[in-house]
Amino acid sequence: MEDMRNLKSLMMMLKPLMAEPRQSIIKILSKGVKGTNELYRALQERGLNMPRSTLYYHLSALEDMGIIEMTGYREEGGGAPEKLWKLKVRKVGIDLITGEIFKE
């Protein structure tokens, strides 16, 4: 029974991770640290046009899941500092013996 709960928890985590724009954010960050503005432009280039507030929502959700993390700020042009993001986890899975969910 415990294994089924863990499997269900894994599925609940994977479903939003595999959906757009989160999948694209993960792929973009797999190439290295990116600023919020870089992510926004890269998503637009992929045809994912959205308000910046929607991007912030997805970044926050991925950060809350432990998939990405903010690494600092970039200050340019005298405006508000831009957050820098990186991929924290490359793999999410389940140990078939213990049923535990892991992130690497």
mmCIF file of the C-alpha atoms, coordinates in Angstrom:
data_MODEL
# 
_entry.id   MODEL 
# 
loop_
_atom_site.group_PDB 
_atom_site.id 
_atom_site.type_symbol 
_atom_site.label_atom_id 
_atom_site.label_alt_id 
_atom_site.label_comp_id 
_atom_site.label_asym_id 
_atom_site.label_entity_id 
_atom_site.label_seq_id 
_atom_site.pdbx_PDB_ins_code 
_atom_site.Cartn_x 
_atom_site.Cartn_y 
_atom_site.Cartn_z 
_atom_site.occupancy 
_atom_site.B_iso_or_equiv 
_atom_site.pdbx_formal_charge 
_atom_site.auth_seq_id 
_atom_site.auth_comp_id 
_atom_site.auth_asym_id 
_atom_site.auth_atom_id 
_atom_site.pdbx_PDB_model_num 
ATOM 1   C CA . MET A 1 1   ? 0.000  0.000  0.000   1.00 0.00 ? 1   MET A CA 1 
ATOM 2   C CA . GLU A 1 2   ? 2.886  2.351  0.820   1.00 0.00 ? 2   GLU A CA 1 
ATOM 3   C CA . ASP A 1 3   ? 4.347  1.719  -2.656  1.00 0.00 ? 3   ASP A CA 1 
ATOM 4   C CA . MET A 1 4   ? 1.106  2.812  -4.300  1.00 0.00 ? 4   MET A CA 1 
ATOM 5   C CA . ARG A 1 5   ? 1.054  6.066  -2.300  1.00 0.00 ? 5   ARG A CA 1 
ATOM 6   C CA . ASN A 1 6   ? 4.637  6.789  -3.353  1.00 0.00 ? 6   ASN A CA 1 
ATOM 7   C CA . LEU A 1 7   ? 3.848  5.995  -6.966  1.00 0.00 ? 7   LEU A CA 1 
ATOM 8   C CA . LYS A 1 8   ? 0.821  8.290  -6.828  1.00 0.00 ? 8   LYS A CA 1 
ATOM 9   C CA . SER A 1 9   ? 2.980  11.049 -5.301  1.00 0.00 ? 9   SER A CA 1 
ATOM 10  C CA . LEU A 1 10  ? 5.510  10.613 -8.100  1.00 0.00 ? 10  LEU A CA 1 
ATOM 11  C CA . MET A 1 11  ? 2.794  10.818 -10.751 1.00 0.00 ? 11  MET A CA 1 
ATOM 12  C CA . MET A 1 12  ? 1.384  13.968 -9.109  1.00 0.00 ? 12  MET A CA 1 
ATOM 13  C CA . MET A 1 13  ? 4.861  15.522 -9.344  1.00 0.00 ? 13  MET A CA 1 
ATOM 14  C CA . LEU A 1 14  ? 5.616  14.392 -12.898 1.00 0.00 ? 14  LEU A CA 1 
ATOM 15  C CA . LYS A 1 15  ? 2.357  15.522 -14.495 1.00 0.00 ? 15  LYS A CA 1 
ATOM 16  C CA . PRO A 1 16  ? 2.950  19.273 -13.973 1.00 0.00 ? 16  PRO A CA 1 
ATOM 17  C CA . LEU A 1 17  ? 6.666  18.884 -14.766 1.00 0.00 ? 17  LEU A CA 1 
ATOM 18  C CA . MET A 1 18  ? 5.977  17.442 -18.199 1.00 0.00 ? 18  MET A CA 1 
ATOM 19  C CA . ALA A 1 19  ? 3.474  20.147 -19.186 1.00 0.00 ? 19  ALA A CA 1 
ATOM 20  C CA . GLU A 1 20  ? 4.349  23.352 -21.003 1.00 0.00 ? 20  GLU A CA 1 
ATOM 21  C CA . PRO A 1 21  ? 5.823  25.805 -20.276 1.00 0.00 ? 21  PRO A CA 1 
ATOM 22  C CA . ARG A 1 22  ? 7.563  23.995 -17.410 1.00 0.00 ? 22  ARG A CA 1 
ATOM 23  C CA . GLN A 1 23  ? 9.130  21.392 -19.692 1.00 0.00 ? 23  GLN A CA 1 
ATOM 24  C CA . SER A 1 24  ? 10.586 24.151 -21.872 1.00 0.00 ? 24  SER A CA 1 
ATOM 25  C CA . ILE A 1 25  ? 11.889 26.045 -18.816 1.00 0.00 ? 25  ILE A CA 1 
ATOM 26  C CA . ILE A 1 26  ? 13.663 22.871 -17.650 1.00 0.00 ? 26  ILE A CA 1 
ATOM 27  C CA . LYS A 1 27  ? 15.173 22.293 -21.112 1.00 0.00 ? 27  LYS A CA 1 
ATOM 28  C CA . ILE A 1 28  ? 16.363 25.905 -21.362 1.00 0.00 ? 28  ILE A CA 1 
ATOM 29  C CA . LEU A 1 29  ? 17.955 25.753 -17.901 1.00 0.00 ? 29  LEU A CA 1 
ATOM 30  C CA . SER A 1 30  ? 19.653 22.458 -18.764 1.00 0.00 ? 30  SER A CA 1 
ATOM 31  C CA . LYS A 1 31  ? 22.068 24.565 -20.832 1.00 0.00 ? 31  LYS A CA 1 
ATOM 32  C CA . GLY A 1 32  ? 23.150 26.638 -17.803 1.00 0.00 ? 32  GLY A CA 1 
ATOM 33  C CA . VAL A 1 33  ? 22.201 29.600 -15.643 1.00 0.00 ? 33  VAL A CA 1 
ATOM 34  C CA . LYS A 1 34  ? 19.682 31.966 -17.242 1.00 0.00 ? 34  LYS A CA 1 
ATOM 35  C CA . GLY A 1 35  ? 18.112 35.219 -16.169 1.00 0.00 ? 35  GLY A CA 1 
ATOM 36  C CA . THR A 1 36  ? 14.358 35.676 -16.049 1.00 0.00 ? 36  THR A CA 1 
ATOM 37  C CA . ASN A 1 37  ? 14.493 37.874 -19.158 1.00 0.00 ? 37  ASN A CA 1 
ATOM 38  C CA . GLU A 1 38  ? 16.500 35.245 -21.064 1.00 0.00 ? 38  GLU A CA 1 
ATOM 39  C CA . LEU A 1 39  ? 13.958 32.596 -20.111 1.00 0.00 ? 39  LEU A CA 1 
ATOM 40  C CA . TYR A 1 40  ? 11.099 34.838 -21.201 1.00 0.00 ? 40  TYR A CA 1 
ATOM 41  C CA . ARG A 1 41  ? 12.672 35.494 -24.620 1.00 0.00 ? 41  ARG A CA 1 
ATOM 42  C CA . ALA A 1 42  ? 13.587 31.815 -25.111 1.00 0.00 ? 42  ALA A CA 1 
ATOM 43  C CA . LEU A 1 43  ? 10.008 30.771 -24.351 1.00 0.00 ? 43  LEU A CA 1 
ATOM 44  C CA . GLN A 1 44  ? 8.703  33.345 -26.845 1.00 0.00 ? 44  GLN A CA 1 
ATOM 45  C CA . GLU A 1 45  ? 11.090 31.937 -29.474 1.00 0.00 ? 45  GLU A CA 1 
ATOM 46  C CA . ARG A 1 46  ? 9.499  28.542 -28.845 1.00 0.00 ? 46  ARG A CA 1 
ATOM 47  C CA . GLY A 1 47  ? 6.062  30.051 -29.476 1.00 0.00 ? 47  GLY A CA 1 
ATOM 48  C CA . LEU A 1 48  ? 5.082  30.146 -25.796 1.00 0.00 ? 48  LEU A CA 1 
ATOM 49  C CA . ASN A 1 49  ? 3.763  33.687 -25.485 1.00 0.00 ? 49  ASN A CA 1 
ATOM 50  C CA . MET A 1 50  ? 2.552  34.493 -21.992 1.00 0.00 ? 50  MET A CA 1 
ATOM 51  C CA . PRO A 1 51  ? 2.457  37.382 -19.567 1.00 0.00 ? 51  PRO A CA 1 
ATOM 52  C CA . ARG A 1 52  ? 5.545  37.707 -17.383 1.00 0.00 ? 52  ARG A CA 1 
ATOM 53  C CA . SER A 1 53  ? 3.345  37.058 -14.356 1.00 0.00 ? 53  SER A CA 1 
ATOM 54  C CA . THR A 1 54  ? 2.621  33.579 -15.748 1.00 0.00 ? 54  THR A CA 1 
ATOM 55  C CA . LEU A 1 55  ? 6.352  32.919 -16.161 1.00 0.00 ? 55  LEU A CA 1 
ATOM 56  C CA . TYR A 1 56  ? 6.952  33.983 -12.544 1.00 0.00 ? 56  TYR A CA 1 
ATOM 57  C CA . TYR A 1 57  ? 4.177  31.609 -11.455 1.00 0.00 ? 57  TYR A CA 1 
ATOM 58  C CA . HIS A 1 58  ? 5.831  28.649 -13.213 1.00 0.00 ? 58  HIS A CA 1 
ATOM 59  C CA . LEU A 1 59  ? 9.310  29.557 -11.944 1.00 0.00 ? 59  LEU A CA 1 
ATOM 60  C CA . SER A 1 60  ? 7.955  29.738 -8.403  1.00 0.00 ? 60  SER A CA 1 
ATOM 61  C CA . ALA A 1 61  ? 6.197  26.368 -8.775  1.00 0.00 ? 61  ALA A CA 1 
ATOM 62  C CA . LEU A 1 62  ? 9.367  24.696 -10.106 1.00 0.00 ? 62  LEU A CA 1 
ATOM 63  C CA . GLU A 1 63  ? 11.377 26.243 -7.278  1.00 0.00 ? 63  GLU A CA 1 
ATOM 64  C CA . ASP A 1 64  ? 8.843  25.010 -4.695  1.00 0.00 ? 64  ASP A CA 1 
ATOM 65  C CA . MET A 1 65  ? 9.156  21.481 -6.154  1.00 0.00 ? 65  MET A CA 1 
ATOM 66  C CA . GLY A 1 66  ? 12.934 21.658 -5.741  1.00 0.00 ? 66  GLY A CA 1 
ATOM 67  C CA . ILE A 1 67  ? 13.574 21.369 -9.495  1.00 0.00 ? 67  ILE A CA 1 
ATOM 68  C CA . ILE A 1 68  ? 15.170 24.791 -10.038 1.00 0.00 ? 68  ILE A CA 1 
ATOM 69  C CA . GLU A 1 69  ? 16.786 27.338 -7.755  1.00 0.00 ? 69  GLU A CA 1 
ATOM 70  C CA . MET A 1 70  ? 17.583 31.014 -7.841  1.00 0.00 ? 70  MET A CA 1 
ATOM 71  C CA . THR A 1 71  ? 21.359 31.518 -7.877  1.00 0.00 ? 71  THR A CA 1 
ATOM 72  C CA . GLY A 1 72  ? 21.560 35.274 -7.510  1.00 0.00 ? 72  GLY A CA 1 
ATOM 73  C CA . TYR A 1 73  ? 20.806 38.541 -9.246  1.00 0.00 ? 73  TYR A CA 1 
ATOM 74  C CA . ARG A 1 74  ? 22.064 40.389 -12.289 1.00 0.00 ? 74  ARG A CA 1 
ATOM 75  C CA . GLU A 1 75  ? 22.075 44.155 -12.060 1.00 0.00 ? 75  GLU A CA 1 
ATOM 76  C CA . GLU A 1 76  ? 22.120 45.994 -15.377 1.00 0.00 ? 76  GLU A CA 1 
ATOM 77  C CA . GLY A 1 77  ? 20.869 49.344 -16.603 1.00 0.00 ? 77  GLY A CA 1 
ATOM 78  C CA . GLY A 1 78  ? 19.936 50.746 -13.205 1.00 0.00 ? 78  GLY A CA 1 
ATOM 79  C CA . GLY A 1 79  ? 16.590 48.922 -13.087 1.00 0.00 ? 79  GLY A CA 1 
ATOM 80  C CA . ALA A 1 80  ? 15.421 46.229 -10.726 1.00 0.00 ? 80  ALA A CA 1 
ATOM 81  C CA . PRO A 1 81  ? 17.864 43.321 -10.389 1.00 0.00 ? 81  PRO A CA 1 
ATOM 82  C CA . GLU A 1 82  ? 17.079 40.309 -12.565 1.00 0.00 ? 82  GLU A CA 1 
ATOM 83  C CA . LYS A 1 83  ? 16.859 36.892 -10.893 1.00 0.00 ? 83  LYS A CA 1 
ATOM 84  C CA . LEU A 1 84  ? 19.194 34.187 -12.178 1.00 0.00 ? 84  LEU A CA 1 
ATOM 85  C CA . TRP A 1 85  ? 17.982 30.578 -12.283 1.00 0.00 ? 85  TRP A CA 1 
ATOM 86  C CA . LYS A 1 86  ? 19.599 27.176 -12.615 1.00 0.00 ? 86  LYS A CA 1 
ATOM 87  C CA . LEU A 1 87  ? 18.439 23.594 -12.821 1.00 0.00 ? 87  LEU A CA 1 
ATOM 88  C CA . LYS A 1 88  ? 18.825 21.933 -9.431  1.00 0.00 ? 88  LYS A CA 1 
ATOM 89  C CA . VAL A 1 89  ? 17.603 18.437 -10.357 1.00 0.00 ? 89  VAL A CA 1 
ATOM 90  C CA . ARG A 1 90  ? 18.161 16.492 -13.573 1.00 0.00 ? 90  ARG A CA 1 
ATOM 91  C CA . LYS A 1 91  ? 16.322 13.302 -12.620 1.00 0.00 ? 91  LYS A CA 1 
ATOM 92  C CA . VAL A 1 92  ? 13.200 12.402 -10.675 1.00 0.00 ? 92  VAL A CA 1 
ATOM 93  C CA . GLY A 1 93  ? 12.357 8.766  -10.064 1.00 0.00 ? 93  GLY A CA 1 
ATOM 94  C CA . ILE A 1 94  ? 11.176 6.084  -7.732  1.00 0.00 ? 94  ILE A CA 1 
ATOM 95  C CA . ASP A 1 95  ? 13.247 3.373  -6.085  1.00 0.00 ? 95  ASP A CA 1 
ATOM 96  C CA . LEU A 1 96  ? 11.418 0.185  -7.058  1.00 0.00 ? 96  LEU A CA 1 
ATOM 97  C CA . ILE A 1 97  ? 12.627 -1.631 -3.936  1.00 0.00 ? 97  ILE A CA 1 
ATOM 98  C CA . THR A 1 98  ? 11.816 0.937  -1.247  1.00 0.00 ? 98  THR A CA 1 
ATOM 99  C CA . GLY A 1 99  ? 9.165  2.925  -3.107  1.00 0.00 ? 99  GLY A CA 1 
ATOM 100 C CA . GLU A 1 100 ? 10.936 6.164  -2.212  1.00 0.00 ? 100 GLU A CA 1 
ATOM 101 C CA . ILE A 1 101 ? 10.882 9.125  -4.617  1.00 0.00 ? 101 ILE A CA 1 
ATOM 102 C CA . PHE A 1 102 ? 14.304 10.566 -5.384  1.00 0.00 ? 102 PHE A CA 1 
ATOM 103 C CA . LYS A 1 103 ? 15.704 13.612 -7.140  1.00 0.00 ? 103 LYS A CA 1 
ATOM 104 C CA . GLU A 1 104 ? 19.208 13.810 -8.612  1.00 0.00 ? 104 GLU A CA 1 
# 
